[in-house]
Amino acid sequence: MVTMCVSRDSLALLLTEEELGDVRSAVRLSLESAGLEPWHDLEAELYGRGDGALLLARPRTPLLSRPRFRRRRWLC
């Protein structure tokens, strides 16, 4: 595993074929090695190469709850 870029908002890793089995562990290890807190949930994109893959990851944004509005009836 080669860490290309790591921050609290994103992560880029070069992984070998053997490391592709456990992506979450690779992300967690890379964040902890940089002194950052691991993400509870993540989104990732994996781009294959001949001898491995490029992994781009970021923390998953929380779902926003929709504000509840009362419907009004307009009388014309």
N, C-alpha and C positions, 0 to 999 in steps of 0.2 A: 504494500500500500504506500502510495506517495501522496502526501497532502500538498495540493497545489495552492489552495486558498482556504483560510478558515476565519470566520468572524461569527459574531453572535446572530447574524442575519442570514448567512449563507456558507456553503461548504463545497469545495470541489476536490475530488479524490480520483487518482488513477488506481484502479484495482486490477489484480491479476485474476485469472479464471478461478483459482482456488478460493479467493476472497469474495467472490460474487455470491456465495451461499448465504452469508449473514451480513447483509448491508447495514442493518441497524447497529450491530456491534462495531462495525468499522466507523460509522458516524459517531457513535458514543465515544469510542477510544480517541478519535481525532479531536473531538471537542474537549474532552478531559485533558488530553496532552497539551492543548493550547491554554489550559486554565479556565475554560468556559464550562458553564453548567449544561449538561445534556438536555436536549429537547424532549418533551413528553410525547409529542406527536410530530411527525415530519412528512413532507412531500419530497419526492425524489424523482429525478429523471436519469435514465441510464442509457448511455450511448456506447454501443459495442465497437470494439476494434479487433484486429486479428488476434492479439495476445492478451486481451483484457477488456476493460471498459472505463469510460469516464463517468463518474457519478456526480451529479449536481443535486444538492439537497438544501432544504430550507425548513424552518419550523412551520408547521401548519397553522394558518390563522384561525382563530376561534370563530365559530359561527355567530353571526350577529343576530340577535333576536329582533324581530320586526316590531316596531312600535304599534300599539293597538289604537286605532282611531275609531271613533264612533261615526257611523254613517249618518249623514244628515239628509233629510228629504227636503228638497226645495219645492215649495209650492209656488206655482206661477199663476 
